[in-house]
């Protein structure tokens, strides 16, 4: 096992030290982990970091019409504030995700929540059975 005996608290502290202050792609992160933990598999360490730290994928991800590597940073570094213990509670976060997921996939649900206005579909065209878009405020 690539991570057997690894102190995950130490790895998380190392990750915060690196990813709180800068954005890195996973290929950029692997050599840093290889230097810090030469006896460990860098890919396994990257996966462990993604589990033990609240990471966000920050923009930009590629350029229009092209693909690019996802760039990661800690949520604390990206938001500029420390997350509370309640926000980091895995159980409550997982429960919230389970309860919100079905609501997020119903047709039109995301648009109604966000206030995003969709153009009305053409009569009888694709999406004609979708609910009408909300009125534009103002």
Buried (B, 14 or more C-beta within 10 A) or exposed (E): EEEEEBEBEEBBEBBBEBBBEEBBEBEEBBEBBBEBBEEBBBEBBBBBBBEBBBBBEBEEEEEEEEEEEEBBBBBBBBEEEEEEEEEBEEEEEEEEEEEEEEEEEEEBBEBEEEEEEEEEBEEEEEEEEEEEBEEEEE
